Amino acid sequence: MIQIDGAKGEGGGQILRTSLAMSMATGQPFRIVNIRAARPKPGLMRQHLTCVLAAAEICGAQVTGASVGSAIVEFSPGKPKAGEYVFRIGTAGGTMLVLQAVLPALLRVEGRSTIRVEGGTHAKAAPPFEFFERCLMPLLNRCGASVRARLERRGFYPAGGGSVFIEVEPSSGVKPLELLERGEFRGSRATVILSRLPHEIADRELAVLRGRLSLDESGLQVVHVEQAVGPGNALAVEYEYEHLTEVFSAMGEPGRRAESVAEEAANAVRNYLRGGRPVGPHLADQLMTPLCLLAGGRYATGPLTEHSRTNIEVLRQFGGEVAASDDGVIEVAPLNE
């Protein structure tokens, strides 16, 4: 049984999610201790527990320690099976984070699968649906995966209530990803999403973006959500290039000023543009595990974050071969069968 220390490196939930994904795909059991030790509320929160239970359902795993607040989990996987799955977080926890844990293994399974995850689609400390749909998913499909995504209902912090639907077909003709340049710039846009909040919030956020970024007025839009369970605000900024689209986001929450939300997104964009590399820090993390389970590849990013360094170490514990050069090129070898 592989021993994982959840307090090492970045010390967050990504260690658990990567361990689950790799355990499902390789059949190797693991024991993780000190789960989320670096967080203000350590142990399993609802969204992390959902990851464990979802992974266990897909591969028929034997699990101990699967309860809210648990700092230790043992996970002994069976063989992942295609099927129709529904996972309900029960809070505004990130739906896309649950997909990080279960989608990679399903890319290698024979047969069609569907996954519906209910919770937060636009929640703090988690990638929004737009990031998955427009940034990560197209790159996975370029490598031979066959994934489609549909946003059924938006869910914001703190009410949640959102829903995403994912279809996964068996991968065929997989090929490595080569992403060393952005290629030709094709355009940018910013979208402010509001639910049960004044339009003035969008005006203030877009005013900040106009001042900080050179966005064309035609690329600015406001979406008012009618069917969300509760109020909410999200901001997504997209930069489209020949070889990829990067998505940067920030989430409103009670008591946070609109200007602060926009400044967060603008700072992320400016750092990305200054760096000159195609892959931003969040995408750099999220490409590693799927590429291990497809045909590998290499991509250029900026200086490695602690998050990325920790993810590399977890992948290596399960037999993954991931190397990072001094100039920010990450090379992922396909996992041996």
C-alpha positions as CSV (number, residue, x, y, z in Angstrom):
1,M,0.0,0.0,0.0
2,I,1.5,3.3,-1.1
3,Q,1.9,5.7,1.9
4,I,1.0,9.4,1.2
5,D,1.7,12.2,3.5
6,G,-1.0,14.9,3.0
7,A,1.0,17.5,4.9
8,K,3.9,17.5,2.5
9,G,4.5,20.3,0.0
10,E,1.4,22.3,-0.8
11,G,-0.6,20.2,1.8
12,G,-4.1,20.6,0.2
13,G,-6.8,18.6,-1.4
14,Q,-5.0,18.1,-4.7
15,I,-2.8,15.4,-3.1
16,L,-6.0,13.4,-2.3
17,R,-7.5,13.9,-5.8
18,T,-4.4,12.9,-7.6
19,S,-3.9,9.9,-5.4
20,L,-7.5,8.8,-6.1
21,A,-7.1,9.2,-9.8
22,M,-3.8,7.3,-10.0
23,S,-5.0,4.6,-7.7
24,M,-8.1,4.0,-9.8
25,A,-6.0,3.9,-13.0
26,T,-3.1,1.7,-11.7
27,G,-4.9,-0.6,-9.3
28,Q,-2.5,0.4,-6.5
29,P,-4.0,0.9,-3.0
30,F,-2.9,3.8,-0.9
31,R,-3.1,5.2,2.6
32,I,-3.1,9.0,3.1
33,V,-2.5,10.6,6.4
34,N,-2.6,14.3,7.5
35,I,-5.2,15.1,4.8
36,R,-5.3,18.8,4.0
37,A,-3.0,19.5,7.0
38,A,-2.1,22.9,5.6
39,R,-5.6,24.2,5.5
40,P,-7.5,26.2,8.2
41,K,-10.0,23.3,8.5
42,P,-7.9,20.1,8.0
43,G,-9.3,16.7,7.1
44,L,-12.0,15.8,4.6
45,M,-14.6,18.5,3.8
46,R,-17.8,17.6,1.9
47,Q,-16.3,18.0,-1.6
48,H,-13.2,15.9,-0.7
49,L,-15.5,13.2,0.8
50,T,-17.5,13.2,-2.4
51,C,-14.3,12.6,-4.4
52,V,-13.5,9.6,-2.3
53,L,-17.0,8.1,-2.5
54,A,-17.3,8.9,-6.2
55,A,-13.9,7.1,-6.9
56,A,-15.0,4.2,-4.8
57,E,-18.2,3.8,-6.6
58,I,-16.6,3.9,-10.1
59,C,-14.0,1.2,-9.2
60,G,-15.7,-0.8,-6.4
61,A,-13.0,0.2,-3.9
62,Q,-12.8,-0.8,-0.3
63,V,-12.4,2.4,1.8
64,T,-11.8,3.2,5.4
65,G,-11.9,6.7,6.9
66,A,-14.5,8.1,4.5
67,S,-16.2,10.7,6.8
68,V,-16.2,14.5,7.1
69,G,-13.2,15.6,9.1
70,S,-11.2,12.4,8.7
71,A,-7.5,12.9,8.4
72,I,-6.7,9.4,7.3
73,V,-8.1,7.4,4.4
74,E,-7.2,4.0,3.1
75,F,-8.3,3.2,-0.5
76,S,-8.0,-0.2,-2.1
77,P,-9.4,0.0,-5.7
78,G,-11.0,-2.5,-7.9
79,K,-11.3,-2.1,-11.7
80,P,-13.0,1.1,-12.9
81,K,-16.2,0.5,-14.8
82,A,-18.1,2.6,-17.3
83,G,-21.5,3.7,-16.3
84,E,-24.0,6.5,-15.5
85,Y,-22.9,8.2,-12.4
86,V,-24.4,11.0,-10.2
87,F,-22.5,12.6,-7.4
88,R,-24.0,15.2,-5.1
89,I,-21.6,17.3,-3.0
90,G,-24.4,18.8,-0.9
91,T,-22.5,22.1,-0.5
92,A,-21.0,24.7,-2.8
93,G,-17.9,22.6,-3.1
94,G,-16.3,22.6,-6.5
95,T,-17.9,20.2,-9.0
96,M,-14.8,20.5,-11.3
97,L,-12.6,19.3,-8.4
98,V,-14.6,16.1,-8.2
99,L,-14.0,15.6,-11.9
100,Q,-10.3,15.9,-11.3
101,A,-10.5,12.8,-9.1
102,V,-12.6,10.5,-11.3
103,L,-12.3,11.6,-15.0
104,P,-8.7,10.6,-15.7
105,A,-9.3,6.9,-14.9
106,L,-12.5,6.9,-17.1
107,L,-10.4,8.0,-20.0
108,R,-8.9,4.5,-20.1
109,V,-12.1,2.5,-19.6
110,E,-13.9,0.7,-22.3
111,G,-17.5,1.9,-22.8
112,R,-19.3,5.2,-22.5
113,S,-19.7,6.9,-19.2
114,T,-21.8,9.9,-18.0
115,I,-21.1,11.9,-14.9
116,R,-23.4,14.4,-13.3
117,V,-21.9,16.4,-10.4
118,E,-24.0,18.7,-8.3
119,G,-22.5,21.4,-6.2
120,G,-20.6,24.6,-6.9
121,T,-19.9,25.3,-10.6
122,H,-18.5,28.8,-9.7
123,A,-16.9,28.5,-6.3
124,K,-13.9,29.9,-4.6
125,A,-10.6,28.0,-4.7
126,A,-11.8,25.8,-7.6
127,P,-11.8,26.1,-11.4
128,P,-15.1,27.2,-12.9
129,F,-16.9,25.3,-15.6
130,E,-15.6,27.7,-18.2
131,F,-12.0,26.7,-17.5
132,F,-12.9,23.0,-18.0
133,E,-15.0,23.5,-21.1
134,R,-12.8,26.0,-23.0
135,C,-9.3,25.4,-21.7
136,L,-8.7,21.9,-20.3
137,M,-11.2,19.7,-22.2
138,P,-10.2,20.8,-25.7
139,L,-6.6,19.9,-24.9
140,L,-7.6,16.4,-23.6
141,N,-9.6,15.8,-26.8
142,R,-6.7,16.9,-28.9
143,C,-4.8,14.0,-27.3
144,G,-7.4,11.5,-28.3
145,A,-9.8,11.7,-25.4
146,S,-13.5,12.1,-26.2
147,V,-15.1,14.3,-23.5
148,R,-18.1,16.5,-23.8
149,A,-19.4,18.9,-21.1
150,R,-22.7,20.7,-20.5
151,L,-23.5,23.2,-17.8
152,E,-27.0,22.4,-16.6
153,R,-27.3,24.9,-13.8
154,R,-24.9,27.4,-12.2
155,G,-24.1,27.1,-8.5
156,F,-22.4,29.8,-6.5
157,Y,-20.8,30.1,-3.1
158,P,-22.3,29.7,-0.5
159,A,-25.6,28.2,-1.8
160,G,-24.3,25.7,-4.3
161,G,-27.0,23.9,-6.3
162,G,-25.2,23.8,-9.6
163,S,-25.0,20.9,-12.0
164,V,-22.6,19.8,-14.7
165,F,-23.0,16.8,-17.0
166,I,-20.0,15.1,-18.6
167,E,-19.9,12.4,-21.3
168,V,-16.8,10.3,-21.8
169,E,-16.3,7.9,-24.7
170,P,-13.4,5.4,-24.9
171,S,-10.2,7.2,-26.0
172,S,-8.9,6.1,-29.3
173,G,-5.8,7.0,-31.3
174,V,-4.2,8.8,-28.4
175,K,-1.2,11.0,-29.1
176,P,1.1,13.1,-26.9
177,L,0.4,16.7,-26.3
178,E,3.0,19.2,-27.7
179,L,2.3,22.7,-26.3
180,L,5.4,24.8,-26.3
181,E,4.1,28.0,-27.9
182,R,0.9,29.9,-27.7
183,G,0.7,30.6,-31.4
184,E,-1.1,33.4,-33.1
185,F,-3.3,35.6,-30.8
186,R,-7.0,35.3,-31.8
187,G,-8.9,37.4,-29.3
188,S,-10.0,37.9,-25.8
189,R,-13.2,38.4,-23.9
190,A,-14.5,38.9,-20.3
191,T,-17.7,37.6,-18.9
192,V,-19.3,38.7,-15.7
193,I,-21.9,36.3,-14.3
194,L,-24.5,37.6,-11.8
195,S,-27.3,35.8,-9.9
196,R,-29.7,37.9,-7.9
197,L,-27.3,40.8,-7.6
198,P,-27.4,44.4,-9.0
199,H,-26.0,45.0,-12.5
200,E,-23.8,47.7,-10.9
201,I,-21.5,45.0,-9.7
202,A,-20.8,44.0,-13.3
203,D,-20.2,47.6,-14.3
204,R,-17.6,48.0,-11.6
205,E,-15.8,44.8,-12.4
206,L,-15.7,45.6,-16.1
207,A,-14.4,49.1,-15.4
208,V,-11.4,47.6,-13.6
209,L,-10.8,45.2,-16.5
210,R,-10.9,48.1,-19.0
211,G,-8.3,49.9,-17.0
212,R,-6.0,47.0,-16.5
213,L,-6.3,45.0,-19.7
214,S,-6.6,45.9,-23.4
215,L,-9.9,44.2,-23.9
216,D,-12.1,45.1,-26.9
217,E,-15.5,46.5,-25.9
218,S,-17.2,44.0,-28.1
219,G,-15.6,41.2,-26.0
220,L,-17.2,42.3,-22.7
221,Q,-20.5,40.7,-21.7
222,V,-22.7,40.3,-18.6
223,V,-24.8,37.2,-18.0
224,H,-27.7,37.3,-15.6
225,V,-28.6,33.9,-14.2
226,E,-32.2,33.2,-13.6
227,Q,-32.3,29.7,-12.2
228,A,-29.5,29.6,-9.6
229,V,-30.3,28.5,-6.1
230,G,-28.8,31.6,-4.5
231,P,-27.0,34.8,-5.3
232,G,-23.6,34.8,-6.7
233,N,-20.9,36.5,-8.9
234,A,-18.2,35.1,-11.1
235,L,-15.8,36.6,-13.5
236,A,-14.0,34.7,-16.4
237,V,-11.5,36.2,-18.7
238,E,-10.4,34.2,-21.8
239,Y,-7.4,34.7,-24.0
240,E,-7.6,32.6,-27.2
241,Y,-4.5,31.6,-29.1
242,E,-3.8,29.4,-32.1
243,H,-2.8,26.4,-29.8
244,L,-4.9,26.9,-26.7
245,T,-7.4,29.1,-24.9
246,E,-6.4,30.1,-21.3
247,V,-9.2,31.0,-18.9
248,F,-8.6,33.2,-15.8
249,S,-11.3,33.6,-13.1
250,A,-12.2,35.1,-9.8
251,M,-15.3,34.6,-7.6
252,G,-17.3,37.1,-5.6
253,E,-18.4,36.2,-2.1
254,P,-20.4,38.0,0.6
255,G,-18.5,41.1,1.8
256,R,-16.0,41.2,-1.1
257,R,-15.8,44.3,-3.2
258,A,-16.4,44.0,-6.9
259,E,-13.2,45.8,-7.6
260,S,-11.2,43.1,-5.6
261,V,-12.8,40.4,-7.8
262,A,-11.7,42.1,-11.0
263,E,-8.3,42.9,-9.7
264,E,-7.6,39.3,-8.9
265,A,-8.5,38.2,-12.5
266,A,-6.6,41.0,-14.1
267,N,-3.5,40.3,-12.1
268,A,-3.6,36.6,-13.2
269,V,-4.0,37.7,-16.8
270,R,-1.1,40.2,-16.6
271,N,1.2,37.6,-15.0
272,Y,0.4,35.2,-17.8
273,L,1.0,37.7,-20.6
274,R,4.3,38.7,-19.0
275,G,5.5,35.1,-18.8
276,G,5.1,34.4,-22.5
277,R,4.5,30.7,-22.0
278,P,1.3,29.0,-23.3
279,V,0.3,27.1,-20.1
280,G,-0.7,29.0,-17.0
281,P,-0.1,27.7,-13.4
282,H,-3.6,26.2,-12.9
283,L,-3.6,24.4,-16.3
284,A,0.0,23.2,-15.6
285,D,-1.4,21.3,-12.5
286,Q,-4.4,19.9,-14.2
287,L,-2.7,18.5,-17.4
288,M,-0.3,16.3,-15.5
289,T,-2.5,13.4,-14.4
290,P,-4.6,13.0,-17.6
291,L,-1.5,13.1,-19.8
292,C,0.0,10.3,-17.6
293,L,-3.0,8.2,-18.4
294,L,-3.2,9.1,-22.1
295,A,0.0,9.4,-24.3
296,G,2.0,11.8,-22.3
297,G,3.4,15.0,-23.7
298,R,5.3,18.2,-22.9
299,Y,4.3,21.7,-22.3
300,A,5.9,25.0,-21.4
301,T,4.8,26.9,-18.3
302,G,6.2,29.5,-16.0
303,P,8.1,28.9,-12.7
304,L,6.6,25.8,-11.0
305,T,4.2,26.6,-8.2
306,E,4.4,24.6,-4.9
307,H,1.1,23.1,-6.1
308,S,2.7,21.7,-9.2
309,R,5.8,20.4,-7.4
310,T,3.6,18.6,-4.9
311,N,1.5,17.1,-7.7
312,I,4.6,15.8,-9.5
313,E,5.8,14.0,-6.3
314,V,2.4,12.3,-5.8
315,L,2.3,11.1,-9.5
316,R,5.8,9.7,-9.0
317,Q,4.7,7.7,-6.0
318,F,2.2,5.9,-8.3
319,G,4.8,5.2,-11.0
320,G,4.2,8.4,-13.0
321,E,7.2,9.8,-14.8
322,V,7.0,13.6,-14.8
323,A,10.1,15.9,-15.2
324,A,10.3,19.7,-15.0
325,S,13.3,21.5,-16.6
326,D,14.8,24.7,-15.2
327,D,13.2,26.7,-18.1
328,G,9.7,25.6,-17.2
329,V,9.1,22.7,-19.6
330,I,7.1,19.9,-18.1
331,E,7.5,16.5,-19.7
332,V,5.0,13.7,-18.9
333,A,5.6,10.1,-19.9
334,P,2.7,7.8,-20.6
335,L,2.0,5.4,-17.7
336,N,3.1,1.9,-18.4
337,E,0.2,-0.5,-18.6
